[in-house]
């Protein structure tokens, strides 16, 4: 007699265990589940097997080959498409010319198959369905039979109100070959949904045989773990390859070449695969360890399954979890009950994986991280949530609604109960979706939210300067990745979060030490009106309106579909500008442009400025914080040129005070300032450092080389909208075209590059740089800046990415290039020394 083993499923419900292998090949006590089925068939003298494959067939073929090693003969059939259960068997019709048995390759059972076949023969059945009773029949097909065991009714996956029996279809059938004629060729056809109901309707000889014994469909990760529990409790006997050891009171199965330094800590049923090492004092109870694994001293395993080639470091504690192949569990890590860790994942030292969390393959959990939600597609989970004042992640993948709601709860917990925060977002649909979840979390902590809805970030910051709110937040699409979302956290003054504030939120998030408001005291949401009018009034007070009106400039502005397009054109018109607005509407479905669109947008803008004879063109960043400037000829100014021009024009107006710029800015800014007897202060490169400097009463302008400006007389925050109007005013006041004014500013050769630098090497690289600079003039504001007379070079590790930036400046282009190349080589050399 032949048997057909169904082994073509995708195993979707049991992911991530099936991320790299088909479901029938998932190990059960260090052997594929399907091998247990093959041996069950062999036990009942069924050795001529047809395996129906579809998903990853080569894995199964490579293991079983022709079946000779397992004492059976195997024929493989791989349909070209998903044909359904009966349709797949139809594809193997030419091998099925006699009575045959059909069984799934991912079952765990010890049914007496011979009794089922005898039942089929005795009743002269065309088809016999093997039945069994289960406590929870909802996820299976319920089958009703009469006294003669003829099937009278099917009920496919009923609800509890529909359940009329606990007897279910086990997926084990005995069939006569004639029945294949009832299955159409080349169609998706299912046994339980199509063939058997049709046989019932035709009153064919369709019988149900209730079998006794153990049966479990290993359909999901819970069922997989429960199958182990049943085996540990002796509810089913399973063949285990590792030989049993003679050790009183313990069921130890130890493979070949195993190092087991101390057996006293082993308890219950413990299986250790070939060539594994169990080092020092460990406590292992009812667990299975695969081949080539290492378990270090102090580890505690309770009801765990560890597949091959995994390493558990000293002191780790794992309970009722599954660790797949090639996984590293760090020292002192804790994995709570129900955790699934897929292949090739690394869990850092002291990390905590909360219960029921599933981690997909090839993830890296940083040391000390606490993972409370499933990790699916993202590359890694970070110990630190914040990058500066921002939490950034893939929308609906890393920043899921659940994650964001908890984050809102953590943020709200840091604020006084009953206080108010101000919230806003950009025009992106993901921002709107996740903002609502974030707000829900804040409200649950008893904090009120004033919602500005869709608004430019500078407007929200401006409102925060006034009394009323203790903080703010803003959700926006990341400019460098349209799939990513950023949550910007602001303090009560509209400044970016300090590192201390960020750590406070992180601490509460990871500890889940949330403040839950009483049911009568949750926060409330209220809308806030007239903020734009308030912003407009302050804006116009800080601009010389008469000067701008008198000049009556024509400017072309690309608004990038941002909410700023609803505010700035009206203000510029009020100032007497003739505004040619591009992309000046908000399309929530389309969202804003990203970095890839910027160059194309600038080139288009250049042509329009030149053809219209406009005095200037502006490209406004979708966040409304940064700008790019084009002169009257349509020439696109670099960030350094823009900063030099803005500084020079600003100081021409007679303003006296301090100019704040980040450490990597060219020294030409000092040259411009010195001409007007003004000072320049260098700050760290972070946004927070820049904005803190802008808050100083002495600072009259803060600017970066990426097009962001803060004019503290209006607001000490980056505001691209105000920067556009201010540059128009400065241009009008000087009565000089931008191209001419720029030509009068000092220039130098300014070069910069980035070198990949692993996180763990950054400290070493900077130590090497410090040692290399001992006999040179150096400054340490941010990174290390080495001066060679008027020339200099800066090595600056990136705060948020694994890179080191190298910046060089000199009047002579060759000298600047030499310095850049020289230090680039030095950094590369230091990296090799540190490897």
N, C-alpha and C positions, 0 to 999 in steps of 0.2 A: 504493500500500500504506500502511496505517496502522500507527502504533506507539502502544503504551500505555506511558506512563512511570509507574512506581510511585513516588509521592512522598508517601505518607501516614504514614510511620513517625514514632514519637515521638523517635527518636534517643537513647534512654536510655543506651545503652552509651558514647556519645561525649560525654556531659555532662562538663564544663559548657559545651562549645562550643555546645550546642543550647539554652542557657538562654533565649535571646531570639529565636532563629530556627529554622525547621525544618531538619532535617539536609540535605536537598538544596540548601539555600541557603547552606550554609557556604562561605566563599570559598576558592577554590583558585587562586592567582596572581591575586588581586583580581577574580575572577569566580565566581559561584555554581557549585558542582560540576555542578548540573543543566544549566547553560548549555553545558558541555562535551558533555553527552549529547545535547542538542538539536542541536548542531552536528555531532556524529558521525552522527546520523540524517540530517541534511540533506545531509551529504557523500555518503551512500548513497541519495540521492533519496527519502528518507522525510520528507515535509513535512506530512502530515496527522496531527496528534498528539492523543491523548486523555491528559490528565493526571489521574491518580487522587490526590486530595488527602484529607487528614483532619485532621492536626495543623497548626494555624496556617495554614489555606489562604490567607488573605488576603495573607500575605507573598509567596507564590508568584504569586498572581493579580496583585498590584500590580506585580510585576517584569515578568512576561511579557505581561500583558494578552491581546490576541487573537493574539499571536505575529507580527503583521505586521512589527514592528521587527526581528525575527530571521529573517524570510523563511519562516515556517511558519504553519500554521493550527492553532490550539489550541482544543480543547473540554475544559472542566473537568467532572469528576464528583466529587462529594463525598458518599460514603455517610454515612448518619446514624449508623452505629456501626461499630466495628472488625469488618470482615467477613473478615479473613484475606486472603492474597494472591489466591487464585482467586475468593473471594467478592467482593472489590472489583472485579475485572475483570468478574464477572457483572453487577455494578451498572451497568456501562457497555455492556451487551449491545446496546442499541438503536443504538449508534454503530459496532458491529463486525459488519458484514454481509459482510466479505471477509477474506481471510487477513491476519493482523496479527502484529506483533512486540511482545513484552513485554520491557521492560528497566527496571532499577532506576534511580532518579534520583540515586543516591549512589555510582555506580561510577566508577572511573577506568579507561578501557580504550580501546584503538585497534583492536579487532577489526574485521576486514573483514566487515561485516554482510551485504554482498551475497553473499559466498561461503556464509554460513550459510543464507541464504534459498534460494540455488541448491541447496544440499545437501537442504534440506527438500523442494523441488519435485522434484528428481531421484529421491528415495526415496518420493515420494507419501505423505509422512508426515502423520499427523493432528496430531502434536506433535513438535517437535524441541527438545531441550535442548542449549544450548551448553555445552560442557565445556572444561576446561583443567586443566593439571597444576600443582600447587603443592607446595612443600616441606613445609608443615604442613597436612594435610587435616583435622585433628581438629575444627576449628570449622566445617567445611562438610559438605555432604551428598556422600558418595562415590557415584559412579555406575559400574557395570560394563556394558560392551557386548560383543556378540559380533562375529564377523568382518564381518557385514553392517551393523554399527553400530546394530543394534537393542539397546535397553536390556534387560538381563536381571536387574539387581539394583540396589536402592538401600540405602544404609547411611547413616542420618542421624546426623551428628556422632558418629562412632565414637571409642572409646578407642584408644590405640596398639596394644593387643592385638587389636583388631578390624579394624585397617586392612588392607585387601586391595588398595588401589590409591591412587594419588595424583591420580586424575582426579576432579574435583569439578564440581558443578552451579554455574554462574556466575550463575544468575538471569536469563539471557537466553533467551527462548523464541520459537519461531515456531509459531503455532497456526492451525488451521483454525477458522472460526466455528462449525462444527457441534459442536465440542468443548464449547461453552458449555452445551449441553443436559445435559451430565453434571455440571454444577455446580448444587447446589440453590439455590433463591431464598432470600434473607434469612437464610442460615446462615453461620457462620464456617467457611470452607473454605480449605484451603491447597494450593498446587500440589504441593509436595514431600512433604507428609505425607498428603494425601488424594487429589488428582486423579491424579497420576502413578502411585502404587501401584495405584490402581483400574484405570487403563489397562493397567498391566503384567499385572494379574490377568486382565483381559479379553482380553489378547493383541492390544490395539489397535496401530496403527502408530505406535509411540513410539520415536523415534530419538535418538541422541546425536551431535552434531557437535563434534569436537575442533577448537577454533580456535587459531590461532597469533597471538601478539602479546602486548601487555601487558594485564593485568587485575588490579585490586585492589579489594577491598571496603573502603571507608573506614568501618569499623564502630566504631572506637574512636580515642582520641587518639593512641595509638602508631602506628596505621595511617595516621592523618592526617599525622603528621610524616614517616613513612617514605615516603609518597607524594611529599612535597616532595624528600626525599633522592633518590628515583628520578628525579625530573624534573631536579634539579641534575646528576645523573650522566648525563643524556641517555638514560635507558632508555625514555622515551616522549616524543614531541613533543606539545606542548600549545600551543594558541593563546594568545598573550599580547597583551593590548590595547596595552600601552605599547610605543611604537616602539623598535626596536633602535638603539643609538648606534654610530657608527663610532669605535671605540676599540680599538686593537690589543691582543690578548691578553685582553680582558675581554668578557663578555656582559652589557652594560648595557642595561636597558630603562627608559627615563625617560618618565614621563607629562607632560601639559601643565602649564605654570606651576609647574614644580618648581624650587626653589632648591637648587643643589648647589654649594657653595662650593669644595670640593676633591675631585677624583675620584681622587686618587692612593691613597687608602686603601680603594678598592673593589676587590674581588677575586672571581673566579669569576662566578657568575650573580647579578646584583643587579637587583631590580625595584623601582622607586619610583613609587608611584601619583600621580595628579594633585594639584597644589597642595600637595605636601609640601615640607618644608624640611629640608635636611641641612646643618647649620651647622658651620663650622670643620673641624678635622681629626678625622675619624672613621675607624674601621676596620670595614668591613662586608664580610662574606664569605658568599656563597651565602645570601642572605636576600631576603625579600619585604616591602616596606613599603607599607602601604595608602595611601588618599587622605587628605589633610588632616592628615598626621602631622608631628610635629616631632622631629628627632633632633639633640640638642645636641652641641657639641664634646666630644671625648674619649670618646664612646660607642663600645663595642665590641660588634658583633653578629656572631654566627657561627651560620649555619644557623637563622636565626630567621624567624618569621612574625609580622608585626604587622598587625593589621587597621586599619580606618579610624579617624581622629580620635584617635589616641593620641599621647602625649607622653613622650619619653624624655629625662630631664634629664642634665645634664653628667656625664660620667664613669661612667655606668652600664655594667655588663657583663652581657650576656645570651647564653646559649649554648643552641642547639637547643631553643628554647622557643616557645610560642605566646602572643602577647599579643592579646586580643580588642579590641573597639572601646571607645573612650572610657576608656582606661586611662592612668593617670599613673604613670610609674616615676621615683622620686625620684633626686636627685643621688647618685652613688656607689653606688647599689643594685646588688646582685649577684643574678642569677637563674641558678641552676645548670641543668644539662641536664634536659630533660624537664618543665620547669615549664609549667603551663597557668594563665593568669590570665584570668578571665572578665570580661565587660563591666563598665564603670563602677566599676572598683576603683582605689584609690589606694595606691600603695606608697611609704612614707616614705623620706626620705633615708637612705642608708647601711644600709638594711634588707637582709637576706640571706634569699633563698628557697631552701631546700635542694632538691636534685634530686628530680624526680618528684612534687613537691607540686602539688596542684590547688587553685586558689582560686576559689570560686564567686562569682557577681556581687555587686557593691555592697559589697565589703569595704574596710575601711580598715586598712592595716598601718602601725603607728606607726613613726616614724623610729628606726632602730637595732635594730628587732626582728629576731629570727632565727626564721623559721618553718620548722619541721621536719615538720609534719604537715598533712594536707589541711584546708582551712577550708571548711566546707560551709554551715551555716545560721546560724552566729553573726554578729553585727553587725560585730564587729571583733576584731582580734587585738592584744593589748596588749603594749607593750614591757615593762611591769612586770607580773609574774605576781601579786604580792601586793597585797592591800588590807589594810594593817596586817599582822596575823599570819595572814591568811586568804587562801587561793586559792579563788576562787568561779567557777563556770561552769555552763552547762547540762549536766545529767547525760546522759552518753552521746552528747553532741553536741560540746560544747567540752571537757568533762572525759570523754574517752573512756578505755577501758581501756589503750590504748597510751600515751596522754599521761600518765595517772596512774602507770603502771608506771615510765616514764622519770623522772617527778617523784620517785617513791620512791627511785629509784637516785641522783638528784642529792642528795636529802636525806641518804641513807645515806652518800654520799661525804663530806659535811661532818662526819660523826661518827667517833670513833675506831673502828678495826677491832676487832671482838670486843666492842664495848660493847653496852649494852641500851637499848632505847627502849620506852615504854609506849604502847599503842594502844587505841582504843575507837571506838564509833560509836553513833548513835541507832538508832531502830527501823525506819528506812526501808530498803526493799529495795535501792535504788540505793546507799545508804551501804555496805551489806554487800558488794554486787558490787564497787564500786570500791575498798573497803578492802583486799580480797584482792589486787587488782592492785597497789595501793600498797605493801602489805607485801612482795609479790614483788620489787619494785624495791629495797626496803631490804635484804632478805636477799642480793640479788645483790652488794651492796657490802660484804658480810661483817659486817653489823650484826644483832644478835639482837633479836627482837620479843617482848615480853611482852604477850599479848593479853587485854584485859579484855572483849572482845566488846561486847555491848550494855550500856551503863552511862551514867549521867548524867555530864556533863562535870565537875561539881564533885568527884565522887568520884575521877575520874582525876587531877584537879589535886592533890587531897589526898594521893594515893599518891605523887605526884612530889615532895612535900616530904621524903619519907624517902629514905634512901640507896639507890642501886641503879640508877637509870636516868639517862641523860644528856639525855633529852628525851622528848617525847611528841607524839602527834597524835590528832586526833579528827575523824571524818567525820559530817556532819549535813546534813539538808535545810535549805535557806535559808528563813527564816521569811517573807520578803517575796516569795518566788517558789517554789512547790512544785516547779517543774521544775529548779531550780538546786540545786547541792550545794556545801557549803563544807568545805574541809579546814583545820582549825585547827591551827597549829603552836605547840608549847609548848617552853620551855626546861627545863633540869633542875630548876628550882624551881617548875614549874607555871605560870610566867608566860607571857604571850603573847610570841612571837618579837619581838626588837628588829629595827629596820630593817636593822642590820648583818647579823644572821643571815639575814634574808630575802634580802638582796642576795647573800649568799654562795651560797645555794641557787640563786637565779636565774642567777648567773654560771656555775655549773657546768652548770645545765640548758641554757642557751643555747649554751655551748661544747661541750656533750656530753663534757665531760672527766670521765667517770664512772670510779670505781674498781671494777673487776671482780674479785670474789674468786676465788681459785684454786678448782678444782673440789672440793678437799677442805676448803675453808674458808668455804662460804657461811654466812650467819646461820641461826639456828634459831628456830622459833616455840615458845613455851611458854605455857601458860595460867597465870594467877596467881589464887590462891584467897584467901579470907578478907579481901579488901580491903574489902568492904562492912561486915564485922564490925569491922574496924579503924577505918573511917570512923564507924560507929555509936558506938563507944566514945569516940572523940574528940569527937564531936557532943554526947553526953550529958554529958561532963565539962565542956563549955563552957556548959551550961544549968543554971539553978537548978531542979532537978527537983522539989524539995519545994514550991517556990513555984507551979509550974505544976500539980502534982498537987492542991494545996490549992484552986486556983481552979476546976479541973475544967471548963474551957471547952468549949463546943460550937463547932466550926469547920467550915465547908464549904470543901472544896478541889477545884478543877477541875484534874486532872492532865494533861489534854490528851493522853492515851494515851502519855505519855512513860515511859521506864524509871524515873523517880523514883517512879512509882506502886507499884513493887515494894519501895521502901525507906522512904519517908517515913511512910505510914500506920502502919507497925509502930512507928516511933520515937515518933510522936505518941500512939499508944495507950499506949506504955510510959510516956509523960509524964503519962498520966491524962486526955488530951483525948478528947472524944467527937467522932470524925471522920466527917463525912458526905462521902464521896469520890465525885466525879463523874469519868467517863471514866478510871477508875482501872485500866485494863488496857492491855497493849501489843498492838497489832494491826499486825504488820509489813506486811501487805498494804495496810492503810489509811493507815498513817503518822500523823504528827502533824497537828494543825490548822495553818492558816496565819493570816496577819494578818487576812484577810477574815472568818475565823471568830471573831476575838477579841471584837468588839463584841457579836455574838450570844451568845457564851459568857458575857460579863460580865452582860448583861441577864438571862439565865436564872439566873445565879448570884445576882443581886440579889434576884430573886423568892424563891428558895429560902432565902436568909439571912433575909429579912424574915419569911417564913411560918413558919420553924422557930424563930425567936427566938434564933438563934445569936449568939455574941458577935462573930464576924467571918467574912468570906469571903475566900478567897485564890484568885487565878488564877495558876497556875504556868506560866511560859513553857515551851514544849516543850524548850528547851535546858536547863531547870532552873536558869538563871542569874538570871532576872528574875521579878518578881511584880507583881501588881496587888492592891490591898487594897480591901475593901468593909467599911464600918463595920457596927455592929449593926442599923442601919436599912436596910441594903442599898444605901447610897449608895456609888457608885464614886469613889474618891479619885483626883485627878489625880496625875501623877508628882511635881509640886512639893509638893503637899499630903502625899503619902506620905513624901517625904524630910524635910519639916519635922516631921511627926508622929514619925517614927522617931528623928530627932535629939533632939527635945524629950523623948521618953520615955526615951531612952538616957541623957541627961544627968541626968534626974531620979533615976537610980539612984546618983548620986554619983560616976560615973566621971569622971576627970580626964585630959585629954590633948588631942590635936589631931583635928579633924574634917577629912577631906579631901573636897573636892568639885570638880567641873570648873569652868572659868572662867565658863561661861554660867549657873551656878546662881544663883537669886535671893539677894539680900543678907539676906533674912529668916533664912537659916541663921546668919549672923554675929550677928543679933539674939538668936536662941535661945542660941547658944553664949556670948555675952557675959553673958547672965543668969546662967550657971553658971561664969563666969570661965574659959571654955575658949577655945581658939584655933581658927580655921579656916584651912586652907591651900588655896589655889586651884591646880589643876593644869591641864595641857593637856587637851584634850577626848578624847585617844586612850585606849583601854582600857589600853594598856601604861603610860601615864603614871599612870593611876589606880592600877593594881596596884603599880607601883613605890612610889607614895606609901604605899599600904597596908602595904607591907613595912617601913616605918619603925617603929622601936620606940615612937615618940611617938604614932603614929596609933591611935586606938581605934575609929574608924568611918570607912569610905569609902562614899560613896553618890552615885548619879546621879539625874537627874530622869526616867529611863526605868525605874525600879523595880529597879535592881541595887544590892546592898549587899555589902560585905565587912566582916566582923567579925574583925579580925586575931587576936584571942585564940583563935579557932578556926582560921581560915585566911585568908590575905591574898588571897583571890580571891572573885569574885562567886559567891554560892551562894544560890539562891532557896529551897532546902529549909531551910537553916539560918536564913535570914531569916524564914521563916514561924514557925519555932519560937521564934526570938528575939523577934519581935513579940508572940507569945502570952505569952511570959515577961514582957516589958516591960509589956504591958497588964494582966497579972495583978498585977504588982508595984505598979502605980499605982492599981489598984482603981478605975480610971476608964474609963467607956466611951470607945471611940475617938472617937466624934463629939464628946464633951465635951472630950477632950484636944486634939483638933484645933482646936476653937473657941478654945482658950486660946493657940494659937501665933500669932505675928505673921503678918500677911498683906500682900500688895501686889498691884499689877496687873502681871502678868508676861506679855508678848506675844512671840511669835516667828513668823517667816515665812522662806521660802526664795525666792531669786530665781535663775532660770536664769543661769548664767555660764559661757561656754565656757572650756575649760582654758587656752587661750592668753591669755585676758583676766584671769585671776585675779591675776597679778602686777601688772598695770596697775591693776586695781581697788584693790588694797591700797596701791599707791603713791599713788593719788588720795586714799584714806582717810587715809593717813599725812599727806599735805600738808594735807588739810582739818582735821587734828587738831592742827596745830602750836601753835596758841595756846590749846589746851584741855588739861585734865588727862586724860591717857590712860595706859593700861597695855597691855603687849604680851605677856602670858603666852601667848596663843594667839589669833590674830586681833588686832584693835585695839578696845579697850574705852574709850569716852569717858565721863567722869564729869561730871555736872552737879549738884553737891551730892550729895544722896542718890539722885538718878536717874542712870541710865546707859543707854548703847546699845552693842551689840557687833556688829561685822561680822566674820564668821568664814567663810573659804572652806572648803567641804567637801573632805575629804581624798580621797574616792573617787568623787565624782560631780560633774558640771559644774554646781554650784550654789554660791551664797553664802548663808549664814544671817545673818539680822538678828534680834537679840534686844534687847528694851527692857524696863526695869523702872522703876516709879514707884509711889508711894503713891496718886497720883491717876490713875485710869484714862484720863482725857483726855490727860494729859501722856504717859503710856506710848504711847497710840495716836498722838499727834502725833510723838513721837520715831521710832516705827516707820515711820510714813508718810514722814516727812522723809528718813530715811536710805534708805528704799526708792527714793524718787525720785532721791536722789543717786546710788545705785548704777546705776539705769537710765540716768541721764544720763551717768555715766562710761563706761558700756558704749557709748553712741552716740559719745562722743568718741574711744573707742579703736578703733572700727570702721574 
